[in-house]
């Protein structure tokens, strides 16, 4: 089987992405990056607030869209959640009541950002040895929906959502990546391959710098990272354009 490399996946691909893994110094790791083609999308940055990472608007006077602000990384007790939209904070609140992640995911659809309909992506970790990656995207029946209904959002998105959960073991220096899109900035088709295996460095700073350099300078906005150990010690880092 031909290997599929992240470097190839990122070519002509203004995606949002998540990496979940374990550093060579045996710490759990989550990475989230933000890219965009639009000026509204680029009017954002990531900041650290306590143990969380928040995506906020840089200039509220310039094409302000509150829906583009959200918590991308949240820590709750020993649970670490990371994602590309507002579902991260909402899912954490629901996990406090129920431990069934897949059942919770099925109450969400892909994002209703017509005409792209961006997938929701998610990383869930409780330790440095296992990760769960989640993906919610349009299913095959969505392409049969009348274009006028799509434009007017006149359909039930849950009926046209496809749900994927990948439970993966982690080892030192190994991570797995999922993104919102496949390569092709003109089409923005949804992610449709298995999680991409990536090599990780010694620590969070080394890893976050390495992947920031891999992102296309035309579209990249920010990259955030979290590392954590069994004692609950957390390190957070952010790079913005």
C-alpha positions, 0 to 999 in steps of 0.5 A: 500500500502506498504511504500517504504523507501529511506534506502531500495532503497539505498541498493546495489545502486551506484546511483546519486540522487536528493532530493527536499523539504522544511526544517522544518525552511520553506526554499526551499531545494535541495540535489544532491549526486554523487556515482560511481562504476568506478575509473574514476567516483570516480575521481571527487569532488564538489565545490561551485562557487558563487551560483552554485555547480560544479562537477569537476575532482580531478586529471586531470592526472588520467583517465581524462574525461571532460564529467564527469564535469558539473554544478549540481546546478544552481541559476538564479534569483529565479529559482533553478535547480539541476541535474546529467549531463550537461543538467542543465546548458543548460536547464537554458539557454533555460528557459531564452527564454521559460518557457515550461520545459517539451518541453525543456526536450523533446529535450534531451535523456538519457545519451549515456554512453553505456552500462548503458545509465544512466537516466537524473534527474532534480529538478526545484524549484522557491519557497519552496512550490512546486517542479518539478522533471524530469526524462529522461530514456530509454523507452520500445522500447529501449530493441528492438534495436539491441545490435550492434546498441547500441554499435555503438550508431547507433540509434536516442536516442530521439525516445527511451526516456521516459519523466516523470515530477512530480509536487509536493506540499511541506510542512515543513520537507518533500521532494521527491527523485528520483535517476538514478538507482534502487537497483542492482549494477550489473544491474543498471536498471533505476529508475521506481518508483514514487518519494520517500517521505523523512523526512527532518530536521531543516536546510541544515546542518542537512539534508545534514549530515543525507543523507551523512550517508545513502550513501554507503561508497564504492561508495559515492563521494560527496553530495551537498546541497542548501537552499533558502528563499523568500528573495533570501538568499542562503546557499550552502554546500558540502561534499566530500570523 
